[in-house]
Amino acid sequence: MQPRRVALALVVAAAFVAGCVTQERPATCDADEATIEVTLTATGMEPNDPSACRGQDVVITVHPEADGVLHIHGLDAIVPATTVTDGDDITLAFEADRSGQFPIELHLPGSAQGVDVGILTLYER
């Protein structure tokens, strides 16, 4: 394939992918704050795909139905691992300083292995 055609194909593909990402952004991306509520169990989280946008102040209220330590990989510096207790709601508040997908993991008492319970997606605004 000629270099010009390759370049054109890459531009078209990039525009298509960018359009898909924009379509999936939360409707609240233009707001200064994103408020999210999740219910956490020993095996999962509902919803398991919370999302917000880079630059937003994010407030996640967790309603735990299990004990353990909740951890969001990749956001350790702004959201430290947090102990959760069944029935005691907690609030995680931070400014989303980057975009990407960040696995959420629950470490149950007495278990060295964590349970993947969801993925936090932070979109570009």
N, C-alpha and C positions, 0 to 999 in steps of 0.2 A: 504494500500500500504506500502511496506517496506521502511524504511528510506533511503536506498541507491537509490531506484527508485525515491522517492520524490526528493532527492538531484539532481539526474541526470535530471529529468524533469525540475527542476528550472534552472539548468545550460543551458539546451537546449533553454528554453524560454528566458532567459536573452541574450543569443547569438543572437537569432532571433530578439528580440527587438533592441538590439544594432546595428545590421545590417540594420534595417529599418531606424533608426535615422541617421546613417552614410550616407545612400543613399540619404536622403533628405537635407543634408547639402548643402549650397550654394557652387558653384564651386569656388568662390572667397575666400574660407576659408583660403587658404594658403597665401593670400596677407596680408600685414600689415594694409591696410585700406579698408573699405567697403564704397562705395558711393551709396546712395539710393535716388531716386526722387519719390515723391508722390504728387498726387493732392488731396486736401482736400475740401469736400463739407459739407454742413450742415447736411447731412445724411450718409456720408461715406467717404472712402478714396480709391484711386486706385493707386497702388495695395493695397489691404487691409491686406496683409500678408508679409510685408517686413522682411528680415532676414539678419543676419550677424553672426559672430562667436566671441566667448569669446576671449579677448586679442587684438581684432582689434580696430583701431581708426575708429569710425563710424561717417559718415557725412550724415545727412538726410536733403535734400532740400525739403521744403514743399511749394507747390504752392496752396495757399488758395483761395477758391472761396466762402468763408463765413467768417464772423467775429466771434471771440470767444477766448477762452483760451484752448490751446492744452496741454494735460497732458498724460504722459506715467506712468502708475501705476507700482510701484516697482522700478523705477529708479529715484525717486524724488531727491535723493542726487546728482546725476550726470547730470540729465536733468530736470531742474526746469520747472514748468508750464510756458507756453509761450503764450503771446497774439499774435493772428494772425488777420490780416486784409485782407479782400478780395482784391486780386490783388497785395499784397506786399509779395514777396517770403521771407521766413526765412530759416535759416540754424541752425540745431541742431547738435552739434559736441560733442562727448564724447568717452571715452575708455570703451569698453564693459568689465566690470570687473566681470561679472557672466553670466551664461547661464540660459535659461528659456524662458517662454512666458510671455509677458508683454502687458496687454490691453492698447490700445490707446483710449483716450476719448477726445471729444470736448465739452466744456461748452459754449453754445450759450448765447449771451447777454440777460439778463432778465430771465434766466432760471436757477434754482438751480440744476436741473437734467442734468447730462451729457449724451452725445450720444456716444455709443461705435462705433468707426469708423474703428478699425482694431486691429491686434495683432502683435507686434514685437517679432520675435523669435530670440534668441541668442543661437547658437549651440556651443557645445564643439568643439575645433579644433582637 
